[in-house]
Amino acid sequence: MNAVLAEHLFSTGQKIQIVQGDITTEQVDAIVNAANEHLQHGGGVARAISSRGGPAIQKESDQWIREHGNVSHSHPAWTSGGRLPAKYVIHAVGPVWGDGGEDEKLSDAITGSLQVADELRCASLAMPAISTGIFGFPRDRAAGIIFSALEDYFENNRSDLEVVKLVLFDQSSIDVFLQSWRDRWGR
């Protein structure tokens, strides 16, 4: 069972949580998939989401690519949630560490995911620590960028989102993100 480890309420009314657990079990309107630009869900979080959600997610992803081409950092794709509890999967392409411009690309992926969630009229969203797995983005750096992108988005956009859950699976990621959280918000 997933557990909320920390919670922060922005002055704009949105809540952000750090949750320990499995993103594929979150009861939210949408989850964010840490995808590649071709939407081939073969490893990491993408594989877990595609496996749990069933073949509809990969089928819809393939259709998206045929219709729209490769997915960019700033404009995520979206599909149904298939058999997941979430209605939608937002496929955000995070940067590969070492490709250049990683900070901006990660910020763009977070902002783009929030924009798509608002376009889909989502009230709740769960996202992983995009790019910190097989894409090699340093976790401490990613945490600060993700928290800043969330805060900037809510301060500068009208949003129907009420809660964003940052769902982390492994203890080392949890430790790093909680430390960054305490450094930023003091609790």
C-alpha positions in Angstrom: 0.0 0.0 0.0 1.3 3.5 -0.9 2.1 5.9 2.0 2.2 9.7 2.0 5.5 10.7 3.5 5.3 14.5 3.1 2.8 17.1 2.0 3.0 20.8 1.1 0.1 23.2 0.3 1.0 25.9 -2.1 -0.5 29.4 -1.6 -2.5 28.8 -4.8 -4.4 25.9 -3.2 -2.7 22.9 -4.8 -1.2 20.2 -2.7 2.0 18.3 -3.5 2.8 15.0 -1.8 5.8 12.6 -1.7 4.4 9.1 -1.8 6.3 5.9 -1.3 4.9 3.1 -3.4 3.8 1.9 -6.8 2.6 4.5 -9.2 0.5 2.0 -11.1 -1.8 1.6 -8.1 -2.5 5.3 -7.5 -6.2 6.2 -7.5 -5.8 9.5 -9.5 -7.2 11.0 -12.7 -3.8 10.6 -14.5 -0.4 9.2 -14.0 2.8 10.4 -15.7 4.9 7.9 -17.5 8.6 8.5 -17.9 8.6 7.8 -21.6 11.0 7.9 -24.5 10.3 10.0 -27.6 9.1 6.9 -29.5 6.7 5.8 -26.8 8.2 2.3 -26.7 7.5 1.2 -23.1 10.2 -1.4 -22.7 12.0 -0.5 -19.4 11.7 1.1 -16.0 8.6 2.9 -15.0 7.3 2.8 -18.6 7.4 -1.0 -18.7 5.7 -1.2 -15.3 2.9 1.1 -16.4 2.4 -0.7 -19.8 2.5 -4.1 -18.2 -0.1 -3.2 -15.5 -2.2 -1.2 -17.8 -2.4 -3.8 -20.5 -1.9 -3.7 -24.3 -4.2 -0.7 -24.9 -1.5 1.7 -23.6 1.1 0.5 -26.2 -1.5 0.3 -28.9 -2.7 3.9 -28.3 1.0 5.0 -28.0 1.8 3.6 -31.4 -1.3 5.3 -32.8 -0.1 8.6 -31.2 3.3 8.3 -32.9 1.7 7.5 -36.3 -0.5 10.6 -36.0 1.8 13.1 -34.3 5.4 11.9 -34.7 7.9 11.6 -31.9 7.1 13.2 -28.5 9.1 16.2 -27.4 10.1 17.2 -23.8 7.6 20.1 -23.7 4.6 18.4 -25.3 3.8 15.1 -23.7 1.5 12.6 -25.4 -1.4 11.0 -23.6 -3.4 7.7 -23.7 -6.1 6.0 -21.7 -5.0 4.3 -18.6 -6.0 0.9 -19.9 -6.5 -1.4 -16.9 -4.9 1.1 -14.5 -7.0 2.8 -11.8 -6.0 6.1 -13.5 -8.2 7.3 -16.4 -5.2 8.7 -18.4 -1.4 8.1 -18.8 0.5 11.3 -19.7 3.7 10.2 -21.5 6.4 12.7 -20.6 9.8 12.5 -22.3 12.5 13.4 -19.8 16.1 14.1 -20.8 18.9 11.6 -21.0 21.8 12.8 -18.7 24.7 14.0 -20.8 22.7 15.0 -23.9 22.9 18.7 -23.0 20.2 21.1 -21.7 19.0 18.6 -19.2 17.7 21.0 -16.6 15.5 22.9 -19.0 14.3 19.7 -20.7 13.3 18.2 -17.3 11.5 21.4 -16.3 9.7 21.4 -19.7 8.6 17.7 -19.2 7.1 18.6 -15.8 5.4 21.7 -17.1 4.1 20.0 -20.2 2.7 17.2 -18.0 0.8 19.7 -15.9 -0.5 21.4 -19.0 -1.8 18.1 -20.4 -3.4 17.2 -17.0 -5.2 20.6 -17.1 -6.3 20.1 -20.7 -7.7 16.7 -19.7 -9.4 18.4 -16.7 -7.7 16.3 -14.1 -8.0 17.1 -10.4 -5.3 14.6 -9.3 -2.0 13.5 -10.9 0.8 11.1 -9.9 4.2 11.3 -11.4 7.5 9.4 -11.0 11.0 11.0 -10.6 11.3 11.5 -14.4 14.7 10.7 -15.9 16.3 9.6 -12.6 16.3 5.9 -13.5 17.7 4.5 -16.7 18.1 8.1 -18.2 20.7 8.8 -15.4 19.6 12.3 -14.2 21.1 12.9 -10.7 18.3 12.6 -8.2 19.2 15.5 -6.0 19.3 17.9 -9.0 16.1 16.4 -10.4 14.3 16.9 -7.1 15.0 20.6 -7.1 14.0 21.1 -10.7 10.7 19.1 -10.2 9.8 21.1 -7.1 10.6 24.4 -8.8 8.6 23.5 -12.0 5.6 22.5 -9.9 5.7 25.7 -7.9 6.3 27.9 -10.9 3.4 26.3 -12.8 0.9 26.8 -10.0 2.0 30.4 -9.4 1.7 31.3 -13.0 -1.3 29.3 -14.4 -4.9 28.8 -13.4 -5.1 25.1 -12.8 -7.9 22.6 -11.9 -5.3 20.3 -10.4 -5.8 19.8 -6.7 -3.1 17.3 -5.8 0.1 16.2 -7.4 1.7 13.1 -6.0 5.4 12.4 -6.6 5.4 8.6 -6.3 8.8 7.1 -5.5 9.5 3.4 -5.3 13.0 2.9 -4.0 14.4 4.1 -0.6 17.4 5.9 -2.1 15.2 8.1 -4.2 12.9 8.7 -1.3 15.8 9.8 0.9 17.1 12.2 -1.7 13.8 13.7 -2.5 12.8 14.1 1.2 16.1 15.9 1.9 15.5 18.3 -1.0 12.0 18.8 0.3 13.3 19.7 3.8 15.9 22.0 2.3 13.1 23.8 0.3 10.1 23.8 2.7 11.7 23.0 6.0 9.6 20.0 7.0 
